[in-house]
Amino acid sequence: MAAGLAVRMVPLGLPPFVVKYAGSMLWAVMIYWIVSTVFPRLNWVRAALVSGTVATAVEFFKLYHSQGMDAFRLTLPGILLLGRYFSVWDIVAYWVAISAGAAVDQRLRRGE
């Protein structure tokens, strides 16, 4: 979580593409880690599918607007938890990151 915040909020001189998507990708890997930790009996494929579904659902939730929800999205917790703007490219970044995280998890589970 600290790395994702640093990439987005600390002026590290990173290219804009990295600043935009690295935080999203780290967030998605965090979702994978949470799912695989909370449900340790899930194999890595199912954990990845659940994580990708959760991340995609959160992204689509950005299309829902109400006065209270929009006000929350303007706060720091709202930005960090839900984000502000819908992006298909964020969904792509989530699935790429979750796939990479699941591949690492598979190797770790096999003891490589």
Buried (B, 14 or more C-beta within 10 A) or exposed (E): EEEBEBBBEEEEEBEEEEBBBBBBBBBBBBBBBEBBEEEEEBEBEBBBBBBBEBBBEBBEEBEEEEEEEEEBBEEEEBEBEBBEEEBEEBBEBBBBBBBBBBEBBBEEEEEE
